[in-house]
Amino acid sequence: MSASNRFYRYCLNPVMRSLLRSPLHGITSHNIGIVHFSGRKSGRKLSTPLSYTQEGNIVRLLSSRNTQWWLNFRGEGVAVDMEIARQRYPGTAVLLEGDSEALREGVRRFIHALPRDAKVYGLALDANKEVVETSLATIAEQLILVEIRLEA
């Protein structure tokens, strides 16, 4: 595990989980939530705070291959809970990995809703704050997108 991943896992994530569950959650809960899931191998209950975007009942989480939490979402739809603004919503998560039009479209939608994250992933934005396609093509293989369909 890299030093950066250790920092997130042991320092930043616990602080963010506490903040998101506190009365002060409004500071960050409009675009940072907590995804709750079971470990693929261990079966342990896990939770990770992540930036998210939401369109109706679809929540998107973006990451890169440098992290490992998303490995738990391989396979046919995985049951998860998404905690948004101190409310938990059950859903089914689907992992998109490897360059595909579905992944690229999900990344475009994520960055359109949360342009500040473009820099995190090395994506260039044009004057209209849309993803520059050449920058997406360059790194699409390194990006991971998880789409969660929340239950009604």
NUDRENGU-11727 format. One line per 8 residues: number of its first residue (from 1); their letters; for each residue x, y, z of N, C-alpha, C, O. Coordinates in nm, 4 decimals. Each point is the difference from the previous one (the first is absolute). Layout:
! NUDRENGU-11727
NUM = A = X/Y/Z/X/Y/Z/X/Y/Z/X/Y/Z ~ ...
END
This chain:
! NUDRENGU-11727
1 = MSASNRFY = 0.0855/-0.1170/0.0000/-0.0855/0.1170/0.0000/0.0905/0.1238/0.0000/0.0948/0.0095/0.0780 ~ -0.1261/0.0837/-0.1663/0.0816/0.1206/-0.0115/-0.0208/0.0908/0.1215/-0.0975/-0.0142/0.0739 ~ 0.1901/0.1066/-0.0549/-0.0108/0.0951/0.1109/-0.1273/0.0833/-0.0130/-0.0658/0.0299/0.0998 ~ 0.0319/0.0069/-0.2215/-0.1214/0.0780/-0.0234/-0.1242/-0.0793/0.0402/-0.0891/0.0532/0.0663 ~ 0.0830/-0.1795/-0.1062/-0.1146/-0.0840/0.0362/-0.0082/-0.0210/0.1507/-0.1098/-0.0025/0.0558 ~ 0.2235/-0.0125/0.0107/0.0000/-0.0146/0.1465/-0.0523/0.1268/0.0662/-0.0752/-0.0072/0.0972 ~ 0.1145/0.1237/-0.1493/-0.0473/0.1272/0.0550/-0.1523/0.0072/-0.0073/-0.0661/0.0335/0.0983 ~ 0.0111/-0.0652/-0.2157/-0.1461/0.0028/-0.0141/-0.0663/-0.1006/0.0923/-0.0949/0.0332/0.0711
9 = RYCLNPVM = 0.1446/-0.1556/-0.0720/-0.0648/-0.1083/0.0746/0.0022/0.0216/0.1508/-0.1006/-0.0220/0.0676 ~ 0.2148/0.0650/-0.0148/0.0156/0.0069/0.1450/-0.0146/0.1396/0.0591/-0.0228/0.0130/0.1203 ~ 0.0351/0.0905/-0.2007/-0.0093/0.1374/0.0522/-0.1242/0.0730/-0.0506/-0.0873/0.0368/0.0786 ~ 0.0799/-0.0163/-0.2085/-0.1066/0.0830/-0.0555/-0.1369/-0.0680/0.0044/-0.0986/0.0633/0.0376 ~ 0.0909/-0.1913/-0.0755/-0.1310/-0.0673/-0.0030/-0.0696/-0.0028/0.1356/-0.1195/0.0287/0.0058 ~ 0.1883/-0.0619/0.1038/-0.0697/0.0032/0.1300/-0.0524/0.1391/0.0361/-0.1086/0.0121/0.0566 ~ 0.1839/0.0921/-0.0884/-0.0433/0.1368/0.0276/-0.1232/0.0327/-0.0846/-0.0964/0.0578/0.0501 ~ 0.0997/-0.0948/-0.1784/-0.1131/0.0279/-0.0884/-0.1245/-0.0773/0.0434/-0.1101/0.0550/-0.0019
17 = RSLLRSPL = 0.1258/-0.1818/0.0410/-0.1159/-0.0776/0.0467/-0.0633/0.0686/0.1213/-0.1223/0.0115/0.0088 ~ 0.2058/0.0337/0.0837/-0.0511/0.0683/0.1195/-0.0723/0.1290/-0.0367/-0.1085/0.0272/0.0515 ~ 0.1672/0.0518/-0.1395/-0.0620/0.1255/-0.0418/-0.1340/-0.0258/-0.0701/-0.0992/0.0675/0.0273 ~ 0.0978/-0.1658/-0.1177/-0.1223/-0.0284/-0.0761/-0.1123/-0.0545/0.0872/-0.1168/0.0073/-0.0381 ~ 0.1504/-0.0612/0.1537/-0.1014/-0.0538/0.0907/-0.0361/0.0986/0.1116/-0.0841/-0.0302/0.0846 ~ 0.1463/0.1456/-0.0843/-0.0229/0.0990/0.1049/-0.1052/0.1015/-0.0444/-0.0387/0.0026/-0.1168 ~ -0.0076/0.0811/0.2101/-0.0923/0.1079/-0.0382/0.0628/0.0996/-0.0988/-0.0718/0.0775/-0.0631 ~ 0.2041/-0.0789/0.0495/0.0693/0.0902/-0.0923/0.0135/-0.0591/-0.1401/0.0725/0.0552/-0.0828
25 = HGITSHNI = -0.1404/-0.1656/0.0548/0.0144/-0.0706/-0.1275/-0.0277/0.0886/-0.1207/0.0533/-0.0257/-0.1080 ~ -0.1344/0.1282/0.1234/-0.0364/0.0869/-0.1121/0.1193/0.0662/-0.0669/-0.0095/0.0440/-0.1146 ~ 0.1218/-0.0364/0.1852/0.1211/0.0591/-0.0572/0.0444/-0.0778/-0.1228/0.0488/0.0586/-0.0966 ~ -0.0655/-0.1911/0.0999/0.0519/-0.0836/-0.1086/-0.1002/-0.0972/-0.0603/0.0275/-0.0569/-0.1056 ~ -0.1411/0.0359/0.1677/-0.0867/-0.1100/-0.0436/-0.0691/0.0236/-0.1338/-0.0633/-0.0920/-0.0518 ~ 0.0727/0.2110/-0.0060/-0.0618/0.0222/-0.1315/0.0771/-0.0687/-0.1120/-0.0543/-0.0181/-0.1090 ~ 0.1818/-0.0214/0.1333/0.0736/-0.0737/-0.1031/0.0986/-0.1029/0.0552/0.0799/-0.0555/-0.0754 ~ -0.0848/0.0301/0.2044/0.0791/-0.1077/0.0590/-0.0944/-0.0846/0.0831/-0.0700/0.0501/0.0880
33 = GIVHFSGR = 0.0692/-0.1783/-0.1170/-0.0844/-0.0942/0.0720/0.0822/-0.1191/0.0450/0.1212/-0.0051/-0.0209 ~ -0.1880/-0.0900/0.0827/0.0684/-0.1203/0.0479/-0.0649/-0.1205/-0.0666/-0.1211/-0.0197/0.0102 ~ 0.2018/-0.0603/-0.0781/-0.0505/-0.1226/-0.0590/0.0298/-0.1142/0.0979/0.1129/-0.0153/0.0466 ~ -0.2154/-0.0638/-0.0165/0.0102/-0.1139/0.0923/-0.0121/-0.1277/-0.0831/-0.0914/-0.0139/-0.0812 ~ 0.1847/-0.0791/0.1026/0.0011/-0.1228/-0.0788/0.0703/-0.1094/0.0785/0.0599/0.0255/0.1045 ~ -0.0677/-0.1469/-0.1555/0.0684/-0.1137/0.0623/0.1252/-0.0320/-0.0791/0.0016/0.0074/-0.1229 ~ 0.1041/-0.0434/0.1960/0.1239/-0.0398/-0.0659/-0.0234/-0.1233/-0.0861/-0.0670/-0.0945/0.0417 ~ 0.1223/0.0965/-0.1609/-0.0205/-0.1082/-0.0965/0.0551/-0.1325/0.0514/-0.0620/-0.1046/-0.0191
41 = KSGRKLST = 0.1773/0.1084/0.0838/0.0625/-0.1223/0.0503/-0.0300/-0.0225/0.1478/-0.0322/-0.1115/0.0411 ~ 0.0429/0.2180/0.0388/-0.0136/-0.0136/0.1449/-0.1450/-0.0026/0.0468/-0.0314/-0.0590/0.1034 ~ -0.0572/0.1233/-0.1802/-0.1384/0.0121/0.0427/-0.0208/0.1057/0.1071/-0.1127/0.0227/0.0440 ~ 0.2230/0.0436/-0.0009/-0.0092/0.1047/0.1020/-0.0813/0.1176/-0.0513/0.0001/0.0297/-0.1195 ~ -0.0695/0.0370/0.2111/-0.0732/0.1218/-0.0333/0.1005/0.1142/-0.0105/0.0772/0.0242/0.0928 ~ -0.0783/0.0452/-0.2053/0.0937/0.1086/-0.0260/-0.0777/0.1256/-0.0380/-0.1132/-0.0072/-0.0478 ~ 0.1754/0.1213/0.0696/-0.0598/0.1271/-0.0411/0.1115/0.0949/-0.0414/0.1056/0.0064/0.0628 ~ -0.1322/0.0666/-0.1698/0.0998/0.0919/-0.0548/-0.0680/0.1309/-0.0388/-0.0974/-0.0011/-0.0753
49 = PLSYTQEG = 0.1476/0.1140/0.1259/-0.0530/0.1297/-0.0456/0.0581/0.0334/-0.1371/0.1202/-0.0132/-0.0230 ~ -0.2077/0.0565/-0.0672/0.0420/0.0301/-0.1367/-0.0804/0.1160/-0.0560/-0.1134/0.0250/0.0411 ~ 0.1743/0.0452/-0.1358/-0.0748/0.0983/-0.0770/-0.1030/-0.0756/-0.0822/0.0276/-0.1083/-0.0516 ~ -0.1465/0.1661/0.0398/-0.1042/-0.0644/-0.0792/-0.0765/0.1050/-0.0779/0.0006/0.1183/0.0339 ~ -0.0662/-0.1642/-0.1390/-0.0974/0.0818/-0.0703/-0.1283/-0.0819/-0.0067/0.0028/-0.1228/0.0080 ~ -0.1146/0.1918/-0.0227/-0.1274/-0.0698/-0.0032/-0.0891/0.0599/-0.1080/-0.0167/0.1216/-0.0090 ~ -0.0401/-0.2101/-0.0727/-0.1015/0.0363/-0.0993/-0.1179/-0.0923/0.0260/0.0054/-0.1186/-0.0326 ~ -0.1110/0.1718/0.0907/-0.1151/-0.0837/0.0342/0.0412/-0.1098/0.0963/0.0527/0.0285/0.1075
57 = NIVRLLSS = -0.0760/-0.1536/-0.1447/0.0362/-0.1102/0.0892/0.1353/-0.0618/-0.0351/0.0326/-0.1083/0.0486 ~ 0.0472/0.1764/-0.1330/0.1336/-0.0477/-0.0353/0.1047/0.0847/0.0720/0.0040/0.1223/-0.0137 ~ 0.0805/-0.1907/0.0905/0.1132/0.0640/0.0669/0.1268/-0.0497/-0.0684/0.0146/-0.1195/-0.0255 ~ 0.0765/0.2112/-0.0039/0.1268/-0.0372/-0.0628/0.1159/0.0302/0.0937/0.0041/0.1040/0.0658 ~ 0.0898/-0.1977/-0.0618/0.1238/0.0134/0.0752/0.1149/-0.0175/-0.0985/0.0002/-0.0947/-0.0787 ~ 0.0961/0.1837/0.0822/0.1131/-0.0055/-0.0923/0.1262/-0.0262/0.0785/0.0188/0.0536/0.1092 ~ 0.0673/-0.1359/-0.1648/0.1273/-0.0301/0.0644/0.1014/-0.0355/-0.1077/-0.0272/0.0088/-0.1198 ~ 0.1442/-0.0490/0.1657/0.1033/-0.0444/-0.0932/0.0517/-0.1364/0.0467/-0.0299/-0.0455/0.1104
65 = RNTQWWLN = 0.1058/-0.0159/-0.1951/0.0564/-0.1313/0.0330/0.0997/0.0070/0.1155/0.0419/-0.1038/0.0512 ~ -0.0036/0.2239/-0.0096/0.0938/0.0156/0.1121/-0.0640/-0.0360/0.1331/0.0707/-0.0232/0.0980 ~ -0.2023/0.0182/-0.0931/-0.0707/-0.0357/0.1231/-0.0446/-0.1455/-0.0097/0.0140/-0.0630/-0.1049 ~ -0.0676/0.0100/0.2142/-0.0393/-0.1403/-0.0024/-0.1433/-0.0257/0.0440/-0.0498/-0.1110/-0.0188 ~ -0.0176/0.2083/0.0759/-0.1343/-0.0230/0.0515/-0.0931/-0.0549/-0.1062/-0.0858/-0.0827/0.0309 ~ 0.1000/0.1255/-0.1533/-0.0885/-0.0365/-0.1102/0.0106/-0.1466/-0.0396/-0.0899/-0.0525/-0.0656 ~ 0.1980/-0.0142/0.1040/0.0151/-0.1419/-0.0332/-0.1151/-0.0826/0.0579/-0.0332/-0.1062/-0.0528 ~ -0.0271/0.1546/0.1604/-0.1116/-0.0692/0.0631/-0.1276/0.0039/-0.0839/-0.0988/-0.0641/0.0358
73 = FRGEGVAV = 0.0992/0.1374/-0.1458/-0.1192/0.0160/-0.0823/0.0058/-0.0807/-0.1294/-0.0868/0.0140/-0.0862 ~ 0.1878/-0.0975/0.0728/0.0080/-0.0850/-0.1194/-0.1087/-0.1063/0.0066/-0.0332/-0.0500/0.1075 ~ -0.0209/0.0167/-0.2217/-0.1053/-0.1005/-0.0070/-0.1308/0.0626/-0.0424/-0.0052/0.1166/-0.0390 ~ -0.0990/-0.1943/0.0471/-0.1335/0.0459/-0.0380/-0.0601/0.0822/0.1124/-0.0157/-0.0537/0.1097 ~ -0.0181/0.1763/-0.1285/-0.0636/0.0856/0.0992/0.0242/-0.0385/0.1453/-0.0301/-0.1125/0.0400 ~ 0.0826/0.2018/0.0371/0.0344/-0.0240/0.1403/-0.0914/0.0843/0.0886/-0.0187/0.1192/-0.0242 ~ -0.0376/-0.1819/0.1264/-0.0870/0.0722/0.0939/0.0843/0.0955/0.0840/0.1027/-0.0387/0.0557 ~ -0.1472/0.1635/-0.0473/0.0683/0.1026/0.0777/-0.1041/0.0872/0.0683/-0.1191/-0.0070/-0.0300
81 = DMEIARQR = 0.1666/0.0889/0.1220/-0.0779/0.1107/0.0542/0.0790/0.1256/-0.0285/0.1221/0.0016/0.0155 ~ -0.1902/0.1035/-0.0571/0.0639/0.1290/-0.0220/-0.0538/0.0954/0.1044/-0.1208/0.0224/0.0082 ~ 0.2104/0.0342/0.0720/-0.0386/0.0941/0.1046/0.0207/0.1417/-0.0528/0.1121/0.0419/-0.0288 ~ -0.2228/0.0304/0.0169/0.0024/0.1364/-0.0513/-0.0736/0.0879/0.1008/-0.1160/-0.0252/0.0326 ~ 0.1839/0.1272/0.0159/-0.0596/0.0941/0.0955/-0.0655/-0.0741/0.1172/-0.1138/0.0286/0.0374 ~ 0.1867/-0.1226/0.0187/-0.0389/-0.0767/0.1189/-0.1184/-0.0939/-0.0236/-0.0597/-0.0486/0.0961 ~ 0.0252/0.0227/-0.2208/-0.1054/-0.0957/-0.0346/0.0630/-0.1141/-0.0796/0.0822/0.0230/-0.0886 ~ -0.1218/-0.1464/0.1212/0.0515/-0.1159/-0.0729/-0.1033/-0.0491/-0.0995/-0.1182/-0.0139/0.0311
89 = YPGTAVLL = 0.1672/-0.0125/-0.1537/-0.0853/-0.0476/-0.1079/0.0578/-0.1300/-0.0554/0.1166/-0.0036/-0.0391 ~ -0.1960/-0.1023/0.0354/0.0495/-0.1247/-0.0596/0.0065/0.0126/-0.1512/-0.0765/0.0748/-0.0610 ~ 0.1687/-0.1489/0.0015/0.0114/0.0030/-0.1442/0.0839/-0.1145/-0.0527/0.0483/-0.0846/0.0752 ~ -0.0325/0.0841/-0.2052/0.0812/-0.1000/-0.0680/0.1081/0.0718/-0.0786/-0.0286/0.0898/-0.0792 ~ 0.1535/-0.1299/0.1017/0.1145/0.0646/-0.0631/0.0511/-0.0836/-0.1165/0.0087/-0.1225/0.0079 ~ 0.0247/0.1916/-0.1153/0.0597/-0.0634/-0.1173/0.1326/0.0697/-0.0264/0.0074/0.1228/-0.0043 ~ 0.0961/-0.2023/-0.0132/0.1351/0.0506/-0.0242/0.0257/0.0116/-0.1493/-0.0255/-0.0934/-0.0761 ~ 0.0767/0.2099/0.0346/0.0447/0.0197/-0.1374/0.1507/0.0218/0.0048/0.0480/0.1009/0.0516
97 = EGDSEALR = 0.0248/-0.1959/-0.1057/0.1462/0.0129/-0.0065/0.0437/-0.0342/-0.1406/-0.0659/-0.0778/-0.0690 ~ 0.1756/0.1346/0.0268/0.0442/-0.0180/-0.1378/-0.0690/0.1019/-0.0877/-0.1155/0.0357/0.0232 ~ 0.1857/0.0104/-0.1228/-0.0521/0.1045/-0.0878/-0.1219/-0.0508/-0.0765/0.0072/-0.1008/-0.0703 ~ -0.1174/0.1706/0.0846/-0.1231/-0.0310/-0.0735/-0.0792/0.1288/-0.0130/0.0256/0.0967/0.0719 ~ -0.1211/-0.0951/-0.1629/-0.0832/0.1193/-0.0138/-0.0840/0.0214/0.1249/-0.0246/0.1142/0.0388 ~ -0.0202/-0.2230/0.0252/-0.0794/0.0136/0.1227/0.0828/0.0659/0.1105/-0.0501/0.0870/0.0713 ~ 0.1757/-0.1276/-0.0570/0.0873/0.0619/0.1005/0.0226/0.1462/-0.0351/-0.0126/0.0870/0.0863 ~ 0.0454/-0.0591/-0.2104/0.0272/0.1388/-0.0405/-0.1219/0.0896/0.0234/0.0138/0.1121/0.0489
105 = EGVRRFIH = -0.1325/-0.1610/-0.0834/-0.1205/0.0808/0.0201/-0.0236/0.0245/0.1485/-0.0368/0.1106/0.0393 ~ 0.0575/-0.2120/0.0430/-0.0151/0.0171/0.1444/0.1007/0.0995/0.0560/-0.0340/0.0800/0.0872 ~ 0.1581/-0.0841/-0.1366/0.1031/0.0952/0.0431/-0.0406/0.1413/-0.0427/0.0115/0.0940/0.0787 ~ -0.0583/-0.0784/-0.2013/-0.0443/0.1328/-0.0465/-0.1098/0.0549/0.0910/0.0037/0.1167/0.0390 ~ -0.1002/-0.2002/-0.0057/-0.1115/0.0438/0.0855/0.0496/0.0342/0.1409/-0.0430/0.0990/0.0593 ~ 0.1334/-0.1812/-0.0067/0.0552/0.0245/0.1332/0.0727/0.1344/0.0027/-0.0252/0.0828/0.0875 ~ 0.1149/-0.0617/-0.1827/0.0803/0.1232/-0.0026/-0.0874/0.1210/-0.0318/0.0245/0.1086/0.0526 ~ -0.1247/-0.1248/-0.1366/-0.0921/0.1119/-0.0275/-0.0667/0.0456/0.1301/-0.0156/0.1198/0.0233
113 = ALPRDAKV = -0.0236/-0.2155/0.0612/-0.0659/0.0327/0.1267/0.0989/0.0448/0.1073/-0.0367/0.0751/0.0903 ~ 0.1608/-0.1201/-0.0994/0.1002/0.0281/0.1037/0.1341/0.0350/-0.0664/0.0962/-0.0760/0.0112 ~ -0.0897/0.1906/-0.0802/0.1199/0.0331/-0.0781/0.1279/0.0123/0.0821/0.1094/-0.0150/-0.0543 ~ -0.1213/0.0418/0.1837/0.1218/0.0122/0.0811/0.0812/-0.1303/0.0000/0.1214/0.0035/0.0202 ~ -0.1866/-0.1183/-0.0425/0.0700/-0.1282/0.0012/0.0778/-0.0274/-0.1282/0.0786/-0.0947/-0.0047 ~ -0.0985/0.1753/-0.0992/0.0737/-0.0214/-0.1250/0.1501/0.0031/0.0255/0.0741/-0.0829/-0.0528 ~ -0.0304/0.1768/0.1322/0.1429/0.0145/0.0279/0.0557/-0.1221/0.0730/0.1129/-0.0419/-0.0257 ~ -0.1916/-0.0147/0.1162/0.0418/-0.1183/0.0759/0.0366/-0.1137/-0.0947/0.0956/-0.0735/0.0247
121 = YGLALDAN = -0.1718/0.0590/-0.1330/0.0194/-0.1116/-0.0928/0.0804/0.0374/-0.1238/0.0181/-0.0828/-0.0892 ~ 0.0304/0.2065/0.0827/0.0810/0.0425/-0.1133/-0.0810/0.0242/-0.1261/0.0508/-0.0152/-0.1111 ~ -0.1768/0.0530/0.1283/-0.0860/0.0279/-0.1141/-0.0014/0.1493/-0.0289/-0.0164/0.0813/0.0909 ~ 0.0334/-0.0461/-0.2162/-0.0062/0.1403/-0.0409/-0.1453/0.0367/-0.0287/-0.0781/-0.0822/-0.0481 ~ 0.0436/0.2065/0.0783/-0.1336/0.0514/-0.0284/0.0104/0.1125/-0.1020/0.0966/0.0763/-0.0003 ~ -0.1975/-0.0667/-0.0866/-0.0026/0.1085/-0.0975/-0.0628/0.1244/0.0642/-0.0269/0.0012/0.1202 ~ 0.0040/0.1021/-0.1996/-0.0541/0.1265/0.0503/-0.1390/-0.0166/0.0602/-0.0402/0.0796/0.0849 ~ -0.0337/-0.1819/-0.1275/-0.1336/-0.0265/0.0531/0.0013/-0.0990/0.1163/-0.1048/-0.0486/0.0425
129 = KEVVETSL = 0.2240/0.0194/0.0081/0.0192/-0.0950/0.1108/-0.0451/-0.1417/-0.0356/-0.0455/-0.0755/0.0859 ~ 0.0589/0.0410/-0.2144/-0.0254/-0.1363/-0.0465/0.1344/-0.0700/-0.0165/0.1011/0.0647/-0.0272 ~ -0.1000/-0.1963/0.0436/0.1239/-0.0771/-0.0109/0.0539/0.0080/-0.1422/-0.0738/-0.0194/-0.0966 ~ 0.2034/0.0482/0.0846/0.0678/-0.0021/-0.1296/0.0214/-0.1470/-0.0359/0.0658/-0.0740/0.0731 ~ -0.1219/0.0334/-0.1858/-0.0006/-0.1419/-0.0369/0.1391/-0.0617/-0.0098/0.0178/-0.1166/0.0353 ~ 0.0801/0.1917/-0.0821/0.1347/-0.0574/-0.0115/0.0574/-0.0320/0.1384/0.0722/-0.0985/0.0157 ~ -0.1037/0.1804/0.0837/0.0493/-0.0287/0.1350/-0.0691/-0.1230/0.0574/0.0620/-0.0782/0.0720 ~ -0.1898/0.0610/-0.1034/-0.0729/-0.1181/0.0462/0.0534/-0.1253/-0.0683/0.0190/-0.1030/0.0647
137 = ATIAEQLI = 0.0050/0.1114/-0.1941/0.0524/-0.1153/-0.0739/0.1347/-0.0453/0.0561/0.0296/-0.1194/0.0042 ~ 0.0513/0.2162/0.0388/0.1333/-0.0316/0.0522/-0.0054/-0.0806/0.1289/0.0840/-0.0873/0.0218 ~ -0.1821/0.1155/0.0643/-0.0005/-0.0648/0.1322/-0.1193/-0.0915/0.0257/-0.0121/-0.0560/0.1089 ~ -0.0757/0.0402/-0.2071/-0.1228/-0.0788/0.0224/0.0307/-0.1396/0.0548/-0.0739/-0.0499/0.0850 ~ 0.1785/-0.0120/-0.1307/0.0347/-0.1359/0.0449/0.0353/-0.0036/0.1485/-0.0101/-0.1053/0.0630 ~ 0.0511/0.2183/-0.0064/0.0381/0.0068/0.1417/-0.1153/0.0385/0.0913/0.0133/-0.0047/0.1223 ~ -0.1264/0.0428/-0.1806/-0.1134/0.0448/0.0807/-0.0943/-0.1140/0.0334/-0.0130/-0.0969/-0.0748 ~ -0.0519/0.1111/0.1878/-0.0981/-0.0956/0.0496/-0.1272/0.0789/0.0298/0.0052/0.1054/0.0633
145 = LVEIRLEA = -0.1180/-0.1564/-0.1086/-0.1272/0.0639/0.0286/-0.0924/-0.1039/0.0619/-0.0137/-0.1111/-0.0512 ~ -0.0484/0.1480/0.1604/-0.1004/-0.0857/0.0620/-0.1320/0.0744/-0.0096/-0.0118/0.1143/0.0442 ~ -0.0876/-0.1806/-0.1026/-0.1338/0.0564/-0.0074/-0.0904/-0.0788/0.0941/-0.0101/-0.1224/-0.0085 ~ -0.0545/0.1951/0.0973/-0.0901/-0.0621/0.0966/-0.1429/0.0398/-0.0351/-0.0328/0.1184/-0.0079 ~ -0.0500/-0.2174/-0.0127/-0.1425/0.0247/-0.0227/-0.0688/-0.0138/0.1349/-0.0103/-0.1097/0.0548 ~ -0.0369/0.2224/-0.0020/-0.0660/0.0001/0.1294/-0.1407/-0.0583/-0.0145/-0.0681/0.0222/-0.1001 ~ 0.0267/-0.0963/0.2009/-0.1350/-0.0557/0.0006/-0.0986/0.1104/0.0335/0.0303/0.0903/0.0779 ~ -0.1481/-0.0983/-0.1374/-0.1012/0.1045/0.0202/-0.0553/-0.0025/0.1407/-0.0862/0.0811/0.0339
END
